């Protein structure tokens, strides 16, 4: 049973769930938050059995809620209400690139739910740049050219390929995990 417990504990989904649970409990216990970049210090008091020690919650929203408390939650809700109520309809649907910028920003935001984009400048800056370009006024919109359409098609094709490849790697790692688990139980 020890080997089975080791394999179950090494499952990334299991470990992330434990990190998220810890962040949620830190948030509930600290209404004003614990302070920026303190998750790794405070988390050790909220770790549950089988959890890994980590500096990050692997969920940007939960980590910011744990570190900044209800203030960041209220600020986020307020910013969303402000953006949706603006009279000039911040996101200009007439811009050709709006769909692609929106899709990119949605993927970036979704990735924040399972990882820590904002805490790494190389990834966090990309999301903030996408948001800034998307929310910029119509004067910022570049005029599309035939070559830019081919470039967008090429970049989109590469991104789709990488997404599919990532899914294949994920499926392969899950199959490997299941195989190791079966092997450890004596059922090869």
C-alpha positions in Angstrom: 0.0 0.0 0.0 2.9 2.3 0.5 3.7 2.3 -3.2 0.1 3.0 -4.1 0.0 6.0 -1.7 3.2 7.3 -3.2 1.7 7.1 -6.7 -1.5 8.7 -5.6 0.3 11.5 -3.8 2.4 12.2 -6.9 -0.6 12.9 -9.1 -0.4 16.6 -10.2 -4.2 17.0 -10.0 -4.2 15.6 -6.5 -1.4 17.9 -5.5 -3.0 21.0 -7.1 -6.3 20.2 -5.3 -4.4 20.2 -2.0 -2.7 23.5 -2.8 -6.1 25.1 -3.8 -7.7 23.8 -0.6 -4.9 25.3 1.4 -5.3 28.7 -0.3 -9.0 28.6 0.3 -8.6 27.9 4.0 -6.0 30.6 4.3 -8.4 33.1 2.7 -11.2 32.0 5.0 -9.0 32.4 8.1 -7.4 35.8 7.1 -10.1 38.3 6.0 -7.5 41.0 5.3 -5.1 38.6 3.7 -1.6 37.5 4.8 0.3 40.0 2.6 1.8 39.7 -0.9 4.2 36.8 -1.5 3.5 35.2 1.9 1.5 32.1 0.7 4.5 29.8 0.9 5.2 30.8 4.5 1.6 30.6 5.7 0.7 27.5 3.7 2.8 25.3 5.9 0.2 25.8 8.7 -2.7 24.8 6.4 -1.1 21.9 4.6 -3.1 18.7 4.8 -1.7 15.2 4.8 -0.3 14.2 1.4 0.1 17.8 0.2 3.4 19.0 -1.2 5.2 22.0 0.2 5.0 24.9 -2.3 5.4 28.6 -2.5 2.4 29.0 -4.8 -1.2 28.0 -4.8 -1.1 27.2 -8.5 -4.3 29.3 -8.9 -3.7 33.0 -9.3 -7.2 34.0 -8.0 -7.0 31.8 -4.9 -3.4 32.9 -4.2 -4.3 36.6 -4.4 -7.4 36.0 -2.3 -5.3 34.3 0.4 -2.6 37.0 0.3 -4.8 40.1 -0.1 -8.1 39.0 1.5 -11.5 40.3 0.7 -10.1 43.6 -0.6 -8.8 42.0 -3.8 -12.1 40.2 -4.3 -14.0 43.4 -4.0 -11.6 45.2 -6.2 -11.9 42.5 -8.9 -15.7 42.6 -8.8 -15.7 46.4 -8.9 -13.3 46.5 -11.9 -15.5 44.0 -13.7 -18.7 46.0 -13.0 -16.9 49.2 -14.2 -15.7 47.7 -17.4 -19.1 46.2 -18.3 -21.0 49.4 -17.5 -18.8 51.8 -19.5 -20.7 53.6 -22.2 -18.1 53.3 -24.9 -18.2 49.5 -24.7 -14.6 49.0 -24.0 -14.2 45.9 -26.2 -14.7 47.1 -29.8 -16.3 44.2 -31.7 -15.7 45.9 -35.0 -11.9 45.3 -34.7 -10.8 42.3 -36.7 -8.5 41.0 -34.0 -11.0 41.2 -31.2 -12.0 37.6 -31.4 -8.4 36.4 -31.4 -7.4 38.7 -28.6 -10.4 37.6 -26.6 -9.7 34.0 -27.2 -6.0 34.5 -26.1 -7.0 36.3 -23.0 -9.6 33.7 -22.1 -6.9 30.9 -22.5 -4.5 33.0 -20.4 -7.2 33.5 -17.7 -8.1 29.8 -17.7 -4.5 28.9 -17.3 -4.4 31.1 -14.2 -7.0 28.8 -12.7 -4.5 25.9 -12.7 -1.2 27.8 -12.5 0.5 31.0 -11.4 0.8 33.2 -14.5 0.7 36.5 -12.7 3.6 35.7 -10.4 6.0 35.1 -13.3 6.6 38.3 -15.3 7.2 36.4 -18.6 3.7 35.0 -18.5 1.9 37.6 -16.4 3.1 40.4 -18.7 1.7 38.6 -21.8 -1.8 38.5 -20.2 -1.6 42.1 -19.2 -0.5 43.1 -22.7 -3.3 41.1 -24.2 -5.8 42.8 -21.9 -4.4 46.2 -22.7 -4.5 45.7 -26.4 -8.0 44.3 -26.2 -9.3 47.2 -24.1 -7.5 49.9 -26.1 -9.6 52.3 -28.2 -10.2 51.9 -31.9 -7.4 54.3 -32.8 -4.9 51.6 -31.6 -6.2 49.0 -34.1 -3.8 48.2 -36.9 -5.1 47.9 -40.4 -4.9 44.2 -41.5 -2.9 43.4 -44.5 -2.9 40.2 -46.5 0.5 39.2 -45.0 -0.8 39.8 -41.5 -3.7 37.5 -42.2 -1.3 34.7 -43.3 0.9 35.4 -40.2 -2.2 35.1 -37.9 -3.2 31.9 -39.7 0.4 30.5 -39.2 0.6 31.5 -35.6 -2.9 30.1 -34.9 -2.0 26.9 -36.6 1.2 26.5 -34.5 -0.8 27.3 -31.4 -3.4 24.7 -32.2 -0.7 22.2 -32.9 0.9 22.9 -29.6 -2.4 22.7 -27.8 -3.1 19.3 -29.3 0.4 18.1 -28.5 0.0 19.3 -24.9 -3.3 17.3 -24.7 -1.5 14.2 -26.0 1.2 14.6 -23.4 -1.3 15.0 -20.7 -3.2 11.9 -21.8 0.1 10.0 -22.0 1.1 11.0 -18.5 -2.3 10.0 -17.1 -2.0 6.6 -18.9 1.5 6.2 -17.4 0.2 7.1 -14.0 -2.6 4.5 -14.3 -0.1 1.9 -15.5 2.2 2.5 -12.6 -0.7 2.3 -10.2 -1.8 -1.1 -11.7 1.8 -2.4 -11.7 2.1 -1.4 -8.0 -1.0 -3.4 -7.3 0.4 -6.4 -9.1 -1.9 -6.1 -12.1 0.5 -5.3 -15.0 
